[in-house]
Amino acid sequence: NDVQFWIDSIVPNYLVTLGIEIAYVRNISKENVSDLGKAFLNNEEAVRQMNIKERLGKTFNFRREGRIVGVIKDYIFGSFHNPMMPLIMSYDPEKLRYVHVKIGPENIRKSIDAVEASWKKVNPGVPFNYDFVDDEFGYLYRTEKRIQTIFIWSAVLGIFISCLGLVGLAAYIAQQRTKEFGIRKVLGGAESGLMFLMLKDFLKWVLLANIIAWPISWFIIRMYLQNYAHKTEIGWELYLLSGLIALIAAVITVGYQAVKASRSNPVTLLRYE
């Protein structure tokens, strides 16, 4: 079967600069003269799909003859939407297209200026252009970022509207049960008991809403993640956390009315019409 693969030309420091790990055997080396132009590195996916594990250390004909000197661990070098592709790296400095430089976060502008100065010494007639790796990956997921922004603001707006509704509903229920609270206080009812009496009516509906929302959200997330070849698993902890946040928001929102009703003078409550 034909196998589509990605090919890249590198130098020995490439793996160290990008933090790519060797799975087994070795990296290419400047000290080893036979590696220059004749050494290949494959990722684990290439070994699986091309069935070349037995060729490690032996001559391999890939456009030109060379030896597979090592295998690197699979890493994502494209979009998470796409499956892992077989990757073949060759040590061929004449075919290099990019220079990768790792800089610290302390003084980025100064580091870029230093790299530019070095570039102009080596290639004075070639314009200096650069990109950050995180920006390149961010470009791949610009749609996801827009969706994330829309969902965040929609969630904030939904929570705000829900809290307004809870405040109005709590005030209305407290008004309807004014005399009930007054009688309970005259008969020795504790303030904490009155608060719980009011809060439990809201909390049971919040719990019911979460029980309904959890399987629906799980299904939607599962459907959305089908767009990605590489995806994470959503644990049950996230759903419990969302339920806890909803309960806390309800307690804070309704709590004021509950405290106000439970601390009112019973005489005033009984006189309320």
C-alpha positions as a Markdown table, in Angstrom:
| # | Residue | x | y | z |
|---|---|---|---|---|
| 1 | Asn | 0.0 | 0.0 | 0.0 |
| 2 | Asp | 1.1 | 3.6 | -0.7 |
| 3 | Val | 2.0 | 5.6 | 2.4 |
| 4 | Gln | 1.8 | 9.4 | 2.5 |
| 5 | Phe | 4.6 | 10.8 | 4.6 |
| 6 | Trp | 6.1 | 14.1 | 5.6 |
| 7 | Ile | 9.8 | 14.8 | 5.0 |
| 8 | Asp | 11.9 | 17.4 | 6.7 |
| 9 | Ser | 15.6 | 18.3 | 6.5 |
| 10 | Ile | 17.2 | 19.0 | 9.9 |
| 11 | Val | 20.5 | 19.4 | 11.7 |
| 12 | Pro | 21.5 | 17.5 | 14.9 |
| 13 | Asn | 20.5 | 20.3 | 17.3 |
| 14 | Tyr | 16.9 | 20.4 | 15.9 |
| 15 | Leu | 15.6 | 17.7 | 18.2 |
| 16 | Val | 17.2 | 19.3 | 21.3 |
| 17 | Thr | 15.9 | 22.8 | 20.4 |
| 18 | Leu | 12.3 | 21.6 | 20.0 |
| 19 | Gly | 12.4 | 19.1 | 22.8 |
| 20 | Ile | 11.8 | 16.1 | 20.6 |
| 21 | Glu | 12.7 | 12.8 | 22.3 |
| 22 | Ile | 14.5 | 9.9 | 20.8 |
| 23 | Ala | 12.5 | 6.6 | 21.2 |
| 24 | Tyr | 15.4 | 4.3 | 20.5 |
| 25 | Val | 18.8 | 4.0 | 18.8 |
| 26 | Arg | 20.3 | 7.5 | 18.4 |
| 27 | Asn | 20.2 | 11.0 | 17.0 |
| 28 | Ile | 22.1 | 12.2 | 14.0 |
| 29 | Ser | 25.6 | 13.5 | 14.7 |
| 30 | Lys | 27.9 | 16.1 | 13.2 |
| 31 | Glu | 30.9 | 14.0 | 14.4 |
| 32 | Asn | 29.7 | 11.0 | 12.4 |
| 33 | Val | 30.8 | 11.9 | 8.8 |
| 34 | Ser | 28.7 | 9.1 | 7.3 |
| 35 | Asp | 25.5 | 10.8 | 8.7 |
| 36 | Leu | 25.8 | 13.8 | 6.4 |
| 37 | Gly | 23.3 | 13.4 | 3.6 |
| 38 | Lys | 23.0 | 9.7 | 4.3 |
| 39 | Ala | 21.2 | 9.5 | 7.7 |
| 40 | Phe | 17.4 | 9.3 | 8.3 |
| 41 | Leu | 15.3 | 9.7 | 11.4 |
| 42 | Asn | 11.8 | 8.3 | 11.5 |
| 43 | Asn | 8.9 | 8.8 | 13.9 |
| 44 | Glu | 7.2 | 5.9 | 15.4 |
| 45 | Glu | 4.2 | 6.2 | 13.1 |
| 46 | Ala | 6.5 | 5.8 | 10.0 |
| 47 | Val | 8.0 | 2.7 | 11.5 |
| 48 | Arg | 4.5 | 1.2 | 12.0 |
| 49 | Gln | 3.0 | 2.2 | 8.7 |
| 50 | Met | 6.0 | 1.6 | 6.5 |
| 51 | Asn | 7.0 | -1.6 | 8.4 |
| 52 | Ile | 10.7 | -0.7 | 8.4 |
| 53 | Lys | 11.7 | -1.6 | 12.0 |
| 54 | Glu | 13.9 | -4.3 | 10.6 |
| 55 | Arg | 15.7 | -1.7 | 8.5 |
| 56 | Leu | 17.1 | 0.2 | 11.5 |
| 57 | Gly | 20.8 | 0.7 | 11.1 |
| 58 | Lys | 20.7 | -0.7 | 7.5 |
| 59 | Thr | 20.6 | 0.9 | 4.1 |
| 60 | Phe | 17.2 | 2.3 | 3.2 |
| 61 | Asn | 16.4 | 3.7 | -0.3 |
| 62 | Phe | 14.3 | 6.8 | 0.1 |
| 63 | Arg | 14.9 | 9.0 | -3.0 |
| 64 | Arg | 18.5 | 8.3 | -2.2 |
| 65 | Glu | 20.3 | 5.7 | -0.2 |
| 66 | Gly | 20.9 | 6.2 | 3.4 |
| 67 | Arg | 20.7 | 4.6 | 6.8 |
| 68 | Ile | 17.9 | 4.8 | 9.4 |
| 69 | Val | 20.0 | 5.8 | 12.5 |
| 70 | Gly | 17.2 | 6.4 | 15.0 |
| 71 | Val | 13.5 | 6.7 | 15.7 |
| 72 | Ile | 11.9 | 9.7 | 17.4 |
| 73 | Lys | 8.8 | 9.6 | 19.5 |
| 74 | Asp | 5.6 | 10.7 | 17.8 |
| 75 | Tyr | 4.7 | 14.4 | 18.3 |
| 76 | Ile | 2.1 | 16.7 | 16.7 |
| 77 | Phe | 3.7 | 18.7 | 14.0 |
| 78 | Gly | 0.4 | 19.7 | 12.3 |
| 79 | Ser | -3.2 | 20.2 | 13.3 |
| 80 | Phe | -5.0 | 18.1 | 15.9 |
| 81 | His | -7.7 | 17.6 | 13.3 |
| 82 | Asn | -5.4 | 15.4 | 11.2 |
| 83 | Pro | -4.1 | 11.9 | 12.1 |
| 84 | Met | -0.5 | 11.3 | 12.9 |
| 85 | Met | 1.5 | 11.2 | 9.7 |
| 86 | Pro | 4.7 | 9.2 | 9.0 |
| 87 | Leu | 7.7 | 11.5 | 9.3 |
| 88 | Ile | 11.1 | 11.1 | 7.8 |
| 89 | Met | 13.9 | 13.5 | 8.7 |
| 90 | Ser | 17.2 | 13.7 | 6.8 |
| 91 | Tyr | 20.5 | 15.3 | 7.8 |
| 92 | Asp | 20.9 | 17.5 | 4.7 |
| 93 | Pro | 22.1 | 21.1 | 5.6 |
| 94 | Glu | 21.9 | 22.2 | 1.9 |
| 95 | Lys | 18.1 | 21.7 | 1.9 |
| 96 | Leu | 17.3 | 23.5 | 5.1 |
| 97 | Arg | 14.5 | 26.1 | 4.8 |
| 98 | Tyr | 14.1 | 27.4 | 8.3 |
| 99 | Val | 16.3 | 28.3 | 11.3 |
| 100 | His | 14.8 | 27.4 | 14.7 |
| 101 | Val | 16.0 | 29.4 | 17.7 |
| 102 | Lys | 14.9 | 28.9 | 21.3 |
| 103 | Ile | 14.8 | 32.2 | 23.3 |
| 104 | Gly | 13.8 | 32.9 | 26.9 |
| 105 | Pro | 10.8 | 35.0 | 27.9 |
| 106 | Glu | 12.8 | 37.6 | 29.8 |
| 107 | Asn | 13.7 | 40.0 | 26.9 |
| 108 | Ile | 12.2 | 38.9 | 23.7 |
| 109 | Arg | 12.8 | 42.0 | 21.7 |
| 110 | Lys | 16.5 | 42.0 | 22.6 |
| 111 | Ser | 16.8 | 38.3 | 21.7 |
| 112 | Ile | 15.1 | 39.0 | 18.3 |
| 113 | Asp | 17.5 | 41.8 | 17.6 |
| 114 | Ala | 20.5 | 39.6 | 18.4 |
| 115 | Val | 19.2 | 36.9 | 16.1 |
| 116 | Glu | 18.6 | 39.4 | 13.3 |
| 117 | Ala | 22.2 | 40.7 | 13.7 |
| 118 | Ser | 23.6 | 37.2 | 13.3 |
| 119 | Trp | 21.3 | 36.6 | 10.3 |
| 120 | Lys | 22.6 | 39.7 | 8.5 |
| 121 | Lys | 26.2 | 38.6 | 9.0 |
| 122 | Val | 25.5 | 35.2 | 7.5 |
| 123 | Asn | 22.9 | 36.2 | 4.8 |
| 124 | Pro | 23.3 | 39.9 | 4.3 |
| 125 | Gly | 21.2 | 39.9 | 1.1 |
| 126 | Val | 18.3 | 37.9 | 2.4 |
| 127 | Pro | 15.5 | 39.7 | 4.4 |
| 128 | Phe | 15.0 | 38.7 | 8.0 |
| 129 | Asn | 11.5 | 37.3 | 8.6 |
| 130 | Tyr | 10.5 | 35.4 | 11.7 |
| 131 | Asp | 7.4 | 33.8 | 13.3 |
| 132 | Phe | 6.8 | 32.3 | 16.8 |
| 133 | Val | 5.9 | 28.6 | 16.9 |
| 134 | Asp | 3.0 | 29.3 | 19.3 |
| 135 | Asp | 1.6 | 31.9 | 16.8 |
| 136 | Glu | 1.8 | 29.4 | 14.0 |
| 137 | Phe | -0.1 | 26.8 | 16.0 |
| 138 | Gly | -2.6 | 29.5 | 17.1 |
| 139 | Tyr | -3.3 | 30.2 | 13.5 |
| 140 | Leu | -4.3 | 26.5 | 13.0 |
| 141 | Tyr | -6.9 | 26.9 | 15.7 |
| 142 | Arg | -8.3 | 30.4 | 15.1 |
| 143 | Thr | -11.8 | 28.9 | 14.5 |
| 144 | Glu | -11.7 | 27.2 | 17.9 |
| 145 | Lys | -10.6 | 30.4 | 19.5 |
| 146 | Arg | -13.6 | 32.2 | 18.1 |
| 147 | Ile | -15.9 | 29.5 | 19.2 |
| 148 | Gln | -14.3 | 29.6 | 22.7 |
| 149 | Thr | -14.9 | 33.4 | 22.9 |
| 150 | Ile | -18.5 | 33.0 | 21.8 |
| 151 | Phe | -19.2 | 30.2 | 24.3 |
| 152 | Ile | -17.5 | 32.1 | 27.2 |
| 153 | Trp | -19.5 | 35.3 | 26.7 |
| 154 | Ser | -22.7 | 33.3 | 26.1 |
| 155 | Ala | -22.1 | 31.4 | 29.4 |
| 156 | Val | -21.4 | 34.6 | 31.3 |
| 157 | Leu | -24.6 | 36.2 | 29.9 |
| 158 | Gly | -26.6 | 33.1 | 30.6 |
| 159 | Ile | -25.4 | 32.9 | 34.2 |
| 160 | Phe | -26.1 | 36.6 | 34.7 |
| 161 | Ile | -29.6 | 36.3 | 33.4 |
| 162 | Ser | -30.2 | 33.2 | 35.5 |
| 163 | Cys | -29.0 | 34.9 | 38.6 |
| 164 | Leu | -31.3 | 37.9 | 38.0 |
| 165 | Gly | -34.2 | 35.4 | 37.6 |
| 166 | Leu | -33.3 | 33.7 | 40.8 |
| 167 | Val | -33.1 | 37.0 | 42.7 |
| 168 | Gly | -36.6 | 37.9 | 41.5 |
| 169 | Leu | -38.0 | 34.4 | 42.2 |
| 170 | Ala | -36.5 | 34.3 | 45.7 |
| 171 | Ala | -37.9 | 37.8 | 46.5 |
| 172 | Tyr | -41.3 | 36.7 | 45.3 |
| 173 | Ile | -41.3 | 33.4 | 47.3 |
| 174 | Ala | -40.0 | 35.2 | 50.4 |
| 175 | Gln | -42.9 | 37.6 | 50.1 |
| 176 | Gln | -45.4 | 34.8 | 49.7 |
| 177 | Arg | -44.1 | 33.0 | 52.8 |
| 178 | Thr | -43.7 | 36.0 | 55.0 |
| 179 | Lys | -46.4 | 35.0 | 57.6 |
| 180 | Glu | -45.2 | 31.3 | 57.5 |
| 181 | Phe | -41.7 | 32.5 | 58.5 |
| 182 | Gly | -43.2 | 34.7 | 61.2 |
| 183 | Ile | -45.2 | 31.8 | 62.7 |
| 184 | Arg | -42.1 | 29.5 | 62.6 |
| 185 | Lys | -40.0 | 32.1 | 64.4 |
| 186 | Val | -42.6 | 32.6 | 67.1 |
| 187 | Leu | -42.7 | 28.8 | 67.6 |
| 188 | Gly | -39.0 | 28.8 | 68.1 |
| 189 | Gly | -37.7 | 28.1 | 64.6 |
| 190 | Ala | -34.0 | 28.8 | 64.2 |
| 191 | Glu | -32.8 | 31.2 | 61.6 |
| 192 | Ser | -30.6 | 28.6 | 60.0 |
| 193 | Gly | -33.6 | 26.3 | 59.7 |
| 194 | Leu | -35.6 | 29.0 | 58.0 |
| 195 | Met | -32.7 | 29.7 | 55.6 |
| 196 | Phe | -32.4 | 26.1 | 54.7 |
| 197 | Leu | -36.1 | 25.8 | 54.2 |
| 198 | Met | -36.0 | 28.5 | 51.6 |
| 199 | Leu | -32.7 | 27.4 | 50.0 |
| 200 | Lys | -33.7 | 23.7 | 49.6 |
| 201 | Asp | -36.6 | 24.6 | 47.2 |
| 202 | Phe | -34.1 | 26.2 | 44.8 |
| 203 | Leu | -31.2 | 23.7 | 45.3 |
| 204 | Lys | -33.3 | 20.7 | 44.4 |
| 205 | Trp | -34.2 | 22.3 | 41.0 |
| 206 | Val | -30.5 | 23.2 | 40.4 |
| 207 | Leu | -29.6 | 19.6 | 41.1 |
| 208 | Leu | -32.3 | 18.4 | 38.7 |
| 209 | Ala | -31.1 | 20.8 | 36.0 |
| 210 | Asn | -27.6 | 19.4 | 36.4 |
| 211 | Ile | -28.7 | 15.8 | 36.1 |
| 212 | Ile | -30.5 | 16.7 | 32.9 |
| 213 | Ala | -27.6 | 18.9 | 31.5 |
| 214 | Trp | -24.8 | 16.4 | 32.2 |
| 215 | Pro | -25.7 | 13.7 | 29.6 |
| 216 | Ile | -26.7 | 16.3 | 27.0 |
| 217 | Ser | -23.4 | 18.2 | 27.4 |
| 218 | Trp | -21.5 | 14.9 | 27.4 |
| 219 | Phe | -23.1 | 13.9 | 24.1 |
| 220 | Ile | -22.4 | 17.4 | 22.5 |
| 221 | Ile | -18.8 | 17.3 | 23.6 |
| 222 | Arg | -18.3 | 13.8 | 22.2 |
| 223 | Met | -19.8 | 14.9 | 18.9 |
| 224 | Tyr | -17.6 | 18.0 | 18.7 |
| 225 | Leu | -14.4 | 16.0 | 19.5 |
| 226 | Gln | -15.1 | 13.7 | 16.6 |
| 227 | Asn | -13.6 | 16.5 | 14.4 |
| 228 | Tyr | -10.2 | 15.8 | 15.9 |
| 229 | Ala | -7.9 | 12.9 | 15.2 |
| 230 | His | -6.1 | 13.6 | 18.5 |
| 231 | Lys | -8.5 | 14.4 | 21.3 |
| 232 | Thr | -8.6 | 14.4 | 25.1 |
| 233 | Glu | -11.1 | 12.6 | 27.3 |
| 234 | Ile | -13.5 | 14.6 | 29.4 |
| 235 | Gly | -13.5 | 13.2 | 33.0 |
| 236 | Trp | -16.4 | 13.2 | 35.3 |
| 237 | Glu | -14.6 | 15.7 | 37.5 |
| 238 | Leu | -15.5 | 18.5 | 35.1 |
| 239 | Tyr | -19.2 | 17.8 | 35.3 |
| 240 | Leu | -19.1 | 17.7 | 39.1 |
| 241 | Leu | -17.2 | 21.0 | 39.1 |
| 242 | Ser | -19.8 | 22.6 | 36.8 |
| 243 | Gly | -22.6 | 21.3 | 39.2 |
| 244 | Leu | -20.8 | 22.7 | 42.2 |
| 245 | Ile | -20.4 | 26.1 | 40.5 |
| 246 | Ala | -24.1 | 26.2 | 39.7 |
| 247 | Leu | -24.9 | 25.3 | 43.4 |
| 248 | Ile | -22.6 | 28.0 | 44.7 |
| 249 | Ala | -24.1 | 30.6 | 42.3 |
| 250 | Ala | -27.6 | 29.6 | 43.4 |
| 251 | Val | -26.7 | 29.8 | 47.1 |
| 252 | Ile | -25.1 | 33.2 | 46.7 |
| 253 | Thr | -27.9 | 34.6 | 44.7 |
| 254 | Val | -30.8 | 33.3 | 46.9 |
| 255 | Gly | -28.8 | 33.5 | 50.1 |
| 256 | Tyr | -29.4 | 37.3 | 50.5 |
| 257 | Gln | -33.2 | 36.9 | 50.4 |
| 258 | Ala | -33.0 | 33.8 | 52.7 |
| 259 | Val | -30.9 | 35.7 | 55.3 |
| 260 | Lys | -33.2 | 38.7 | 55.1 |
| 261 | Ala | -36.3 | 36.7 | 55.6 |
| 262 | Ser | -34.9 | 34.6 | 58.4 |
| 263 | Arg | -33.6 | 37.6 | 60.4 |
| 264 | Ser | -36.8 | 39.7 | 60.1 |
| 265 | Asn | -38.7 | 40.6 | 63.3 |
| 266 | Pro | -41.5 | 38.0 | 63.7 |
| 267 | Val | -44.0 | 40.7 | 64.8 |
| 268 | Thr | -43.3 | 42.5 | 61.5 |
| 269 | Leu | -43.7 | 39.3 | 59.6 |
| 270 | Leu | -47.1 | 38.4 | 61.2 |
| 271 | Arg | -48.4 | 41.9 | 60.5 |
| 272 | Tyr | -47.5 | 41.7 | 56.8 |
| 273 | Glu | -50.5 | 41.8 | 54.5 |
